[in-house]
Every structure is written in structure tokens, then in C-alpha cells.
Amino acid sequence: MHFEEIDIPQAKRAEHLIAHPGFWPAYLEQVFSHELDLDDLAEAFDANPGEADAAASLVFEGNTCHLFALDLPDRHSLEVRITNLDFGDESENTREYALVHPDWTRPGFLATIGPDPAGPGLAWAELRALVAATPPGARLGPATRLLLLLPILGDADIPLGEAADLIAQAFTAHGAIPAAVPVLTALAFDNDCFGPVAWTTDQTYGTGILVCAAPNSARTIPIAHGGITTRQSHRLARLLGTAG
């Protein structure tokens, strides 16, 4: 296979896919794969296995690039890109999570799930702040944002009571049946994508941005380091709820 033969698909907005009855079982399968399979998750979200299979094919197959964009204050946004490459005899899919801003010279990569994983991408304080920063009237609400970002959460110091309440509310808001919510919530803290790791405040630049202790995380250096100014980094730290 020569790289010039690969047709790289263009990104297309895909928020409409979230309405598919099998979307959440398909999207979250990797988070729970050690304990729950796709059929289990379909049952948990009151879908049937056929709907979950159809959603998995729609979201993770073919030659496609699905873009989910989460608008945030001060012109920031968080993009989730699911890129699927079909080589005929094999296929590959990669999820990339990045913070972007029109004034930055490079994206702030958070995490990648796929053949070359890099993560985790968010500490709990950051995930909570990004969900809380949902602008009024946003296309994707707080519960949707939390579940979209849940696969890249990995934190050894999560306040379990607060986190469990918010995560359970998000599962409930997106159709998880009452009997399944406690199970899904408990398993979410033992994420199969990335394990719990330590986070510390970056002291080198004094911006308040957290850095991750996991050696294979994109977050071992400050977000968008080298592509944003100190002032922009301070604004980002406030957005992420980590500014001192």
C-alpha cells in the first residue's frame, strides 16, 4: 500500500449522528470493552443490537471523517474527529481530540484513540470545566459534551461523589436505563482507553495549565505549547478551570 493511494476523507460535521439510537453504545464501546460488549451497551441504552451495529458501521467504517465541534467561550472550540480509512483488505479508524482557536498557530492536541493511542487527554477538573462552559443555546449540551469527552478522561484524583453524580446524569439524559446507570458510572472510572494517572500544574510557564504524568500522553507538555502566547495560555487555563 502506497501512501499516495490512500484517499484521505474531508471532515464533515456529524453532530446529527448523535441522534441515532445506537450512537452511544457504538461510541462508548471502547470505554467499557473489558466488561461490556456492544450488545450489552445497546441494552443499557435501551437500543437493540441491530441499531448499535448500524451506528458502529456508520460512525467507524468506510472512508469518512466525522467532526463533532464543541463551541466554548472566547472563540475556543473543542473538536472530536473520527477518521476512517478503508484500504480494501483492511481498515483503520482514529479519534483525535483537540482544542482550537482562530488566533492560535497550532491546535492544542489532547488525545488520540486508535492505532497509535496518546492519552489520557483530560483531568477531571478540566472535563468538569469544559462541560460547565457550555454556552447558552449551544448545539451540543453539557450532558452530550461529557459523554463525548469521557473516553479521554484519566485521572487518579477524581472526586468520586461529584463525578459520579455528573456522569450518571449524563447517562440518564441520553437514554441509559435506570438499572444500567450505576454500572456504567462505576465502570467509567476504570476507563479502558486510558488508566488513571497523576496531573500536576505546569510550573515552567506559570500559566496554570495541567500536565500529565503518563509518558504516552500528548499532555506531557502544556496545551498548544509553542503555538499560543502566554496571555492566551492564561485564558485557556481559566477556561479549563485550572488557573491559580
C-alpha positions in Angstrom: 0.0 0.0 0.0 1.5 3.3 -1.1 0.5 6.4 0.9 -0.3 8.3 -2.3 -3.0 5.7 -3.0 -4.9 6.5 0.2 -7.9 8.8 -0.3 -7.9 10.9 2.9 -11.6 11.9 3.5 -12.6 15.5 4.2 -14.0 16.3 7.6 -17.8 16.8 7.7 -19.9 18.0 10.6 -21.5 15.0 12.2 -23.5 16.2 15.2 -26.6 14.7 13.6 -25.2 11.2 14.2 -25.7 11.6 17.9 -29.5 11.2 17.4 -29.0 7.7 16.0 -30.4 5.2 18.6 -27.3 3.2 18.6 -24.7 6.0 18.7 -23.8 6.0 22.3 -23.3 2.2 22.6 -21.1 2.4 19.5 -19.2 5.5 20.6 -18.6 4.3 24.1 -17.8 0.7 23.4 -14.0 1.2 23.8 -14.5 2.8 27.3 -16.2 -0.4 28.5 -14.8 -3.1 26.3 -13.3 -5.2 29.1 -16.6 -5.5 30.9 -19.4 -4.8 28.4 -19.7 -5.7 24.7 -21.7 -3.8 22.1 -24.8 -5.8 22.7 -24.6 -5.1 26.5 -24.3 -1.4 25.8 -27.2 -1.5 23.4 -29.3 -3.0 26.2 -28.0 -0.4 28.7 -29.1 2.4 26.4 -32.5 0.8 25.5 -31.4 0.2 21.9 -31.4 -3.1 20.1 -28.2 -4.8 18.9 -29.1 -4.1 15.2 -29.2 -0.4 15.9 -25.9 -0.5 17.7 -24.3 -2.4 14.9 -25.7 0.0 12.3 -24.4 3.0 14.3 -20.9 1.4 14.6 -20.8 0.9 10.8 -22.0 4.5 10.2 -19.5 6.1 12.6 -16.5 3.8 12.3 -16.4 2.4 8.8 -15.9 3.5 5.2 -13.7 6.3 4.1 -15.1 9.1 6.2 -14.1 11.8 8.7 -16.8 12.8 11.1 -16.3 16.1 13.0 -18.0 17.0 16.3 -17.4 20.6 17.3 -18.0 21.8 20.9 -18.3 25.6 21.0 -16.6 27.2 24.0 -16.3 30.8 25.3 -13.9 33.3 23.8 -13.9 31.7 20.4 -12.3 28.5 21.7 -13.8 25.2 20.5 -13.0 21.5 21.1 -13.0 19.2 18.1 -13.6 15.5 18.0 -12.6 14.0 14.7 -13.3 10.4 13.8 -11.3 9.4 10.7 -11.9 6.1 9.0 -9.7 4.8 6.2 -10.8 1.9 4.1 -7.8 0.2 2.4 -10.0 -2.5 0.8 -8.5 -5.5 2.6 -8.2 -3.7 5.9 -9.4 -0.6 7.6 -8.3 1.8 10.3 -10.1 4.4 12.5 -8.7 7.1 14.7 -10.3 9.5 17.0 -8.5 12.8 17.6 -9.4 15.4 20.3 -8.1 18.9 20.1 -8.7 22.4 21.4 -8.6 25.1 18.7 -8.8 28.9 18.5 -8.6 31.1 15.4 -5.7 33.1 16.9 -3.5 30.0 17.7 -0.9 28.9 15.2 -1.4 25.2 16.1 -4.1 23.1 17.6 -3.9 22.0 21.2 -3.9 18.3 20.9 -5.5 16.4 23.8 -5.6 12.8 23.0 -5.7 10.2 20.2 -7.6 6.8 20.3 -6.6 4.4 17.5 -3.6 2.5 16.2 -1.2 5.0 17.9 -3.0 6.0 21.0 -1.9 9.0 23.1 -3.6 9.8 26.3 -5.3 10.4 28.6 -6.2 13.9 27.4 -8.2 15.4 30.3 -8.1 15.6 34.1 -11.4 15.6 35.9 -11.2 19.3 36.7 -10.7 20.1 33.0 -13.6 17.9 31.9 -15.9 19.4 34.5 -14.9 23.0 33.5 -15.4 22.3 29.8 -18.9 20.9 30.4 -19.7 23.9 32.7 -18.5 26.3 30.0 -21.2 25.2 27.5 -22.5 28.5 26.0 -26.3 29.2 26.2 -28.1 27.7 23.2 -25.1 25.6 22.2 -25.8 22.9 19.6 -24.4 20.2 22.0 -25.4 20.5 25.6 -23.5 19.7 28.8 -24.5 16.0 29.0 -23.6 15.4 25.4 -20.2 17.0 25.8 -19.4 15.0 28.9 -20.1 11.7 27.1 -18.2 12.8 24.0 -15.1 13.6 26.1 -15.4 10.7 28.6 -13.1 8.3 26.6 -10.1 10.6 27.1 -10.6 11.1 30.9 -7.9 9.6 33.0 -7.3 11.0 36.5 -6.1 9.3 39.7 -7.6 12.1 41.8 -11.2 12.2 40.8 -13.7 13.4 43.5 -15.9 10.3 43.2 -19.1 11.7 44.6 -19.2 14.8 42.5 -18.1 12.9 39.4 -20.5 10.1 39.8 -23.4 12.4 40.0 -22.5 14.3 36.8 -21.7 11.2 34.9 -24.8 9.4 36.0 -26.9 12.4 35.0 -25.3 12.4 31.5 -26.0 8.7 31.0 -29.6 9.2 32.1 -30.0 12.2 29.8 -29.0 10.1 26.8 -31.3 7.2 27.4 -29.5 4.8 29.7 -32.0 2.7 31.5 -32.1 3.2 35.3 -30.8 -0.3 36.2 -27.7 0.3 34.0 -26.7 3.8 35.1 -24.9 2.8 38.4 -23.0 0.1 36.5 -22.0 2.4 33.6 -21.0 5.1 36.1 -18.8 2.8 38.2 -17.1 1.4 35.1 -16.5 4.9 33.7 -13.9 5.5 36.4 -11.9 2.5 35.2 -11.7 3.7 31.6 -10.4 1.0 29.2 -8.9 3.6 26.9 -6.6 5.2 29.4 -6.0 4.4 33.0 -6.0 6.8 36.0 -2.8 9.0 36.1 -1.5 11.9 38.1 -1.7 15.5 36.9 0.3 18.5 38.1 0.2 22.2 37.4 2.8 23.3 35.0 5.3 25.5 36.9 7.7 26.3 34.0 5.5 28.9 32.4 3.2 29.8 35.3 0.1 29.5 33.2 -1.9 27.1 35.4 -2.2 24.5 32.6 -2.1 20.9 33.9 0.4 18.4 32.6 0.0 14.7 32.6 2.4 12.1 34.2 1.6 9.4 31.6 4.5 9.1 29.2 2.4 8.4 26.1 0.0 11.3 26.7 0.0 14.4 24.5 -0.4 16.4 27.7 3.1 15.9 29.0 3.7 19.5 27.8 1.3 22.5 28.1 -1.5 22.5 25.5 -0.5 24.1 22.2 2.9 24.8 23.6 4.8 27.0 21.1 1.6 27.9 19.3 0.0 30.3 21.8 1.1 33.3 23.7 1.4 33.5 27.5 -1.7 35.6 27.6 -3.6 33.1 25.5 -2.4 30.3 27.8 -3.7 32.1 30.8 -7.1 32.5 29.2 -7.1 28.8 28.4 -6.2 27.9 32.0 -9.3 29.9 33.1 -11.4 28.1 30.6 -10.2 24.8 31.9 -10.8 25.8 35.5 -7.1 25.3 36.5 -5.9 28.9 36.7 -4.4 29.9 40.0 
